[in-house]
């Protein structure tokens, strides 16, 4: 194994010093070399070339000046890299989080919007820190991936619709209190006022970026497609003075680095932003952990999910103290970082330093960057954000998956991005509970060769003894269905049935609701002079029956525990023997026991 493979696969363990476990980037230095530094340097510079135009564009999505996107790409990327469990994940501004921030800040204007965005980063970080301290990070695995697919589709759609005004050179209409779709319709009503030069620049940016992307794939190059496209379009605006012809530009960007400044705390703001902060915090963790797991699956690196959550929390908290808005793990830049050959977290630090140098040295030249060009880049990013092949799979796999994906996507556009995740989670929970709350009942019978098997339609049922196998989750959600099955069994008393055997081997997760239903069923059957016998009862089910006083109602001698032996149906056979001891000589015409007696066979011994 090469030194690069060792560095990629290594991860902190319980024997690793505490400092190295908390700051994994320091742990990476123990196997660092000049060769690894060269790989990280190239990857970091490549990521920086992508990060500069992206950060400016994402800040535009969030509705704040572009320099704050650059600040986020510096501070959050550096802090996140130091604490990341993943060696290739790049933190910073993302389009999904930026859309959520835009939705959260719609009712704020001017300097308040900037202060709110910075405070929002602090709130998001504190919520993520709480999730980390409670070690709840790995709970993300209980959220259907269809929710993420739906969010991605909805966010991409919202991003394209939001940037259409910039591509057309239109001024956004409506106020922050209006719904997005209403403002979008108002803006399109001014379509005759579209700026031809802006449209040309936007479409030209898309064509140029896609062409450079094709060249990169065709000739195995690494040209910074977005950066070159922006430089070209900004040059055109400057040379032909298109800003005077109605083409909107980014404007002046301060050639300075972010300074330490605590966010402005106002309880009114905290109260108004708390709901959005919780949604963005969960969304950010989902983004980062999903991307980190995808990378770890390829590099075979051991990933600490809780440590990854900690890095996201600290990145947002530190970023808020340096004028950053919320961010997360970036899908685009992380892929670029890995494909460029990054080996350790230090590629992220190098990327942050490169972005900082760009801000200091090249900020004055960013004045002429047209917003239409940024809109073109964002539309390409939105299209690439959606995994179309995976989306097709999820929408065709099952109706439940399709409902989750489409429900989450539609709610992102129709309601709001920050709440669509919650809606998707609720929808997936409802569909899961519906599937989980199913108890299946199968009737058993004594077959030829003195065996127990499932009863088929051609089998004549026994008039005295009936056996049923129950399977499913035995929790409150399945209570109505369990009760329905037991009521059907209770109606058999009219057919002269004297003994009922319930096989409970495949019942799981018993709770008080279902245990009470079973107890009431046993009591009703006793009143009808019908004996109920339980078999296949596993140890944990036996403990639940005992704690719930159900065992006392049924009678310990009427319950046969499941035993791990090589003999199949052991406890069920014991229950059948006990049932025949209750029936004695009271057999129906179809009872195998009666036929066995007539043929002088030892049926009792055989079963």
N, C-alpha and C positions, 0 to 999 in steps of 0.2 A: 504494500500500500504506500503511495507517494505521500510526501509531506502535505500536499494540498488536500488529498483525500482524508488524511488524518485530521487536518484542521477543520474540514467540513463536517466530518462525522462526530468529532468530539463534542461533548456537552458536559455541563456541570453535574456532579453526582453528590450524594450525601457526604462523601469523603472530601469533596472540594471545599477549600476555605470559604467562609461565609461571604467575604467581600467579593470573591470571584463568582459566587452563585448569584449575588444581588446585581453585580455589574459584569455580565457575561463577556463584554468586550475586553475586559482586563484578563479574563480567563483565556481568551483567544491569543493573547500576547505570549503565553507560555509555549506555544508551538509556532510563533511567528517567524518569518524569514524574509529576506530581501525579495525572493521570488514571489512570495505571497503578497508582499507590499506592492510589487509591480502589477499583479492581477487586480488588487483592490484599487490602485491608483487609476488604471485604465477604466475600470467599471465606474468608479466615483465620478470621473470627468464626463463619461458618457451619460450618466444619470443627470448630472448638472446641466448638460446641454438640453435635455428634455425637460428638466424641472423648471428652468427659468420661464419659458413661455407658458408652461402649464400652470405654474403658480400664479402668474399674472391673470391668466384666463379664469382660473378657479375663484380668485378674489372677485373678479367681475361677476361670476355667477352668484356669489354670496352678497353682492350689492355693496361692496366696500372697495376703497382704492387699491390698485394693484400692488403697491408696495407691501401691504399687509400679507398678501399671498407669498411674497418673497421672504418676508420675515418668518412666516410659518415654515417655509421650505428650508430655512437656515436653522432655527432654534429647535423645532420639533424633530427635524431629521437627525440632528446631532444628538439630542437627548435620547430620542427613541433608539438610535443605533447603539448607544452605550449600554442600554438596559435590555435590548431585545434578546429574547431567547433564540429567535431565528437569526441566522447569520446573513441572510440576503434580503430580508424585509426592509423596505424603505418607508419611513413615516413622513407625514407632512400633509399638505392640503390635498383633498381628493374631490372629485366631481360629485360623488354621492353625498358626502358630508356637506359640501358647499351648497348643494341644492337644499338640504335639510336646514342649513343655517339661514339661507334666503327665506325659506318658509317661516322660520321662527322669528325673523326680524322684519317681517312685512309691515308691521304697524309702526316702525321707528324710522326716522329720517335724520339726515345730517350727522353731526358728531355723536349723537346718541346712538345711532346705528353702530358706529365703530366701537364705542365703549361697551355696548351691549354684546357685540361679537366677542370682545376680549373677555368680558365677564362670563359669557357662555362657555368659553374654553375652560375657565376655572371650575365652573359647576360640573361640566362634563368630566373633567379630570378627577374631581372629588368623588363623584358617583362611581367612576371606574376604580378608584382607590378603595372605596368601600366594598365593591364587588370582589376585589383582589384580597382584601383582609379577611373577608368571610369565605374565601376560597370557593367562590361560585362561578369562576371563569369557565370551568368545563361543562357547565349546564347548557352551553350553546349547542351541545350535541343533541339536545332534546328538541331543538327548533328545526322544523322541516327545512331542507335545503330549497324546497319549492318557494318558501317565503323569500329567501335571498334572490332566487331567480325572478320572482315577481317584482320585488323591489328594484332589482337592476333594470328590468324592462320598463317599469313605471318611471324610474329616475331618468333613464335615457330618453324616454318620450318627452318628459317634462323639460329636460335640458334642451332638446331640439326645438320644442315650441317656444321656450323662453329666449333662445338665441336667434330665433327667426327675425325678430325686430332689428337686431344689430346687423344681421346679414343683409337686410333690406334697407338699412340706413334710416329706420323709423324711430321715433321717440315713443317710449312706452307710455301708455295711457292708463288712466285709473289711479286709484290711491292704494296704499298698503292694506287698507281695510277691505278692499274688494277681493273677491275670489279670483284666483289666477286665471281660470278659463274666461271669466267676465272681462278681465283686463286684456287678455289675449284677443278676444273678439273686438274690443274697443280699438286695440292697436291695429288690427287688420282692416278695420273700417277706414283707416287712413292710407290704405295701400296705394292710391294714386300719388301719394307724396313720396314714394320710395325713391331712393337715390341710386341712379344708374351706376355711378362710380363705385359706390359701396357694394352693390351687387356684384360688379365685375371683380372687385378685390376679394370678396368673400368666396366666390366661385373659383377665382384664380388660385386662392390659397388651398382650396380643397383639391383642385386638379394637380397642383404642384406637389402637395404633400403626398397624395396617392402615387404620383409618378416616382417621387424619390423613394417611397416605400417599395414600389415594384423593383426599382433599380437595386435597392439594398438586398432584396430577396434573390434577384436574378444573378447578381454578381458577388454575393456574400460580402457586402459592404456594411458600414455602420454610420452612414451619413445622418446627421441630426435633421431629419426631415422637417419637423415643426420649426426649429430654430432657423433653418435656411429659408423656409417659406416666409416667416415673419420678417427676416432681414430684407428679403427681396421686396415684399409689399411695403414695408416702412420706407425703403429707398424710393419706391415709386411715388409714395405720398409726399416725401420731402422734395424730390426733384420736380414734380409737376404741381406742387402746392395744392394738393387735393383737399387738404384740411380747410382751405378757403372755399372749396366747392361743395361743402356740406358733408364731407367724409369725417366721421367722428373718430378722434384719436385718443389714445390712453392719456396723454398729457404729461405734465411734469412729474417725475418720480424723484424724491429726495435721494441723493447719493450718500446715504448714511445707513449705518447698521442699527438694528433695534436696540434700544436702551432699556435698562431695568426700570420698571414702573408697575406698581401693584394695580390691579384692575379696580375700577370704581364700583364700590359695593353700595347698592341701594336696594332695600328690602322689597320695594315695589317691583323692581326689575327681577330680583331673585324669584319672587312669587310668580311673575308672569313667564319667566323662562324655565322654571323647574320642570314642567312637563316635557318641553322640547329637549331640555338637557338630558333627561332620562332616556328619551328615545334615541338621541344622538349618541349617548354613551353606549347603549346596547348595540346600536348600528355600527359604531366604530369598532367595538370588540369583535362583532361578527365578521366585519370586513377583514380586520387584521388577523384574527385567528384562522379564518378560512384560507387566507392567502398564505400564512405561515405554514399551515398544515399541507397545503398543496406543494409548496417548495420543499418541505421536509420529506415528503413522500418521494421526491425525485433525488434528493441529496442523501437520503437515509440518515439525516441528522435527528438526534433525540430532541424533541420539543417539549418544553415546560410551558403548558398553557397558562398557568397562574403567573409565571414570570412574564409571559407575553402581555397579559392584562396589566401587570404592574408597569411595564414599559409604556403602554398607551396612556395610563393614568399620569405618570410622571411627565411624559412629553406634553400633555395638555396643560398640566399645572404649571410647569416651567414656561411653556409657551405663553400662557396667560400673563405671566410676569414680564414678558418681553414683547408685548403688543401683538400677539398671534391670535388667530381665531381657531376654532376646533379643527382637528385633523385626525388622521388615522393611517393605517397601512395602505399604501398606494398600490393598486393592481398594476398599473402601467409601468411605474418606475421600478417596482420590485421585479417585474419580468425583465425589464431592460437591464437591471443590475445583475440578475442571474445570468442572462444570456451574454452579458459583457465579460463574464468570468469572475465575478466577485467571490471571494473565499471566506471573508470574515465580516463582522459588523463594521470594521473600520472603513469599508468602502462608503458607508453612509456618512461617516464623519467627514471623509474627503469630499463627498458630494456637497455637504453643507458648507464647507470652507470654500469650495469653488463657486457656489452660488453667492456667498458673501463677497468674494472678490469681484464677481460680475456686477453686483449691486454698486460697489464702490467705484469701479472703473468705468462701467458702461451705462449707468443709469441715465445720464443726460441724453444718450442716443435713443432711449426708449420712448421719447416724446411722440415720435411720428408713427408708432405702431398703431395701425387702424383696428378699431373694435370689430369691424367686419371680418378681418383676418383672424382675430381671436375666436370669433363666432364660428368660422369655418373649421378651425382646429378642434373646437369643442364639439362640433357636430360629428366629426370623424371619431373623436374620443368616445362620444355617446354610442355610436354604432359599434365600436370595438368593445365597449363595456359589456355588451350583451353577448353571452355565449349562445349563438344561434343554434348550433347543433344540439347543445344540452337543453336549450329551451324547447326545441322540437321534441326531444325525448320526454321531457317532463309533461308537456301538454298532450302527448299521445299515450303515455304509460298507463295511467288510470284516471278516472274521472275526478277522484279526490285530489290528485296532484294538479290536474288542470284547473280545478276550482281554486286551489290555493294560489297558484301562479297568477291566474287572471284576476282573482279577487284582490290580491295584494297590488298588482299593477294598476288596476282601475282605481283603487282607493288612493294610490299615490298621486294620480292626476286629478281625480274628482274631489278628494278631501284634502290631504296634505301628505308630504313625503315623510315627515317625522312621525306621523301616526300610522302610516301604512304598514310599518313593521309590526306594530301592536295589533293591528287588524289582522294581518297575516298570521301572527302567532295565535290569536284567538280563533281564527278560522281553522287552522291546522289542529288546534286543541279540540275544537268541537268535532271535527271529522275523526280524530283519533279516538276520542272517548266513545263516539258512536260505534266504531269498529271494535274497540276493546270491550264495550259493554254488551258483548254477545256471548250467550251461554248456549252451547250446542248439546242436544240430547239425542242419544242413540239407544234404541232398544236392543237388548241382548237376548239370546235364546240358547237352549241346550241343543246342540246339533248332533249329527251322526258321529259315532265314535266317541260319544260321551265328552264332547268338547263344548266350549262356550265361544260363541261368535255373534256377529251382528245379525239381527233378525231381518230377513228380506220379506217381500210381499207374499211369497208363496208359503211361508212358514205359518202354521196355525198357532196362534198364541195360546199359552197355557192359561187355563181358567182360574188357577189358584195362586200361581207364583209368577211374578213379572219382574224383570231385571232391566235397569236403565243405567247407561254410562253418561255422566255429565262432564262437559269440558268447557273451560273458559276462565275469565277473570271473575272472581267472586267478590266484587266490590259494589258500592252503592249504585253505580251507574248500571250494573247488570241486574239489579234487584227486580225490576218489573219483569224482565224476560225469565229470570229464574223462577219467580212466582207463577208465571204463566205455565211453565213446564210442570211445576209441582201440582198446580191445579188440574192439569190434564191427567196426571197420574192419580190424583185423588178421585177423579170421576170414574176410575176403573172399579171402584168399590161396587158400583151398580152391576158389574159383570161377575160378581162373586169372588173377586181376588181377595186372598187372605194375607199374603206376604208380599212386600215390595222390597227389592234390593236396589240400593243406589250405589253405583261405583263412582268414587270421588277422586280417583287417582290423578285425573287431569284437570282438577279444579285448583285454581291458584289465588293467592292474595285475598284470603277471607277477611271481611270486616263485619262490624256489629250488625249492619243492616241485613246482610245476607244470612248471617248466622241466626238472626231472629226469625227470618223467613223459614229457614229449615226447622227451627224449633217449633214454630207454630204449625207447620205442616205435620210434624211428627205427632203433636198433640191432637190435631184434628183427625188424623188417621187412627189414632188410638181410640178416639171416641166412636169411630166407625168399626172398631174391632179388627183393624188391619195393622199388622206388625211391620215396622220399617227397620231394615237392617242396612248399615253402612259398611262398605268394604273399600279396599284400596286407599285407605286413609293414611296419608303421609304424616311423618312426625310433627311437622309444623302445623298441619291441619288438626292433628290430635290435640296439640297444645291450645289451639284457638277454640276448639270445641269444649275443652275442659275449662278454660278461663271464662268462656261465655256461658257456662252452666248448661250448655246444650248436651254435653255428655251425660250429665245427671238425668236429663229429661229422657234421652233415648235409652240409656242403660248401657253400662260398660260392656256387658256380654253381647250386646247387639251391634258392636262396632268392631270391625276386623281391620287391623293396621296393615299397611303395605310393607312388605319386607323385600329387601334387595337380595333375591336368590335367583338361582338358575331356572327355577320352576316358574312357568308362565301362569298367570291368573291364580296364584296361590291363595291370596286373601279372598278372592271371589269364590273359589272352590270351597273354601272353609265356610263362607257365608251361605252357599247353596246347601251344604251338608246341614248347617244349623237351621235353615229354612225348612228342609224336609223333616227335621226332628220336630219342628213346630206343627207341620202339616200331618205328621204321623201317617195314617192310611187314607187321608182325604185327598185323593188325586183326581184330576180331571181325565177325560177320555184320551187326551192327547199327551198326557204327562209321560216323559221318558222314564221316570222312576217306576211308574206302574208297569210299563212294558218290560223294564228290566226285572221286576219282581216276577212277572209271568214267565220270563225266560230263565229264571233262577240265576241271573247274573249278579255280580257283586258291584252294583252301581255306586254304592256309598264309598267303597274302597277305591273305585276307579276315579271318582271325582274328588 
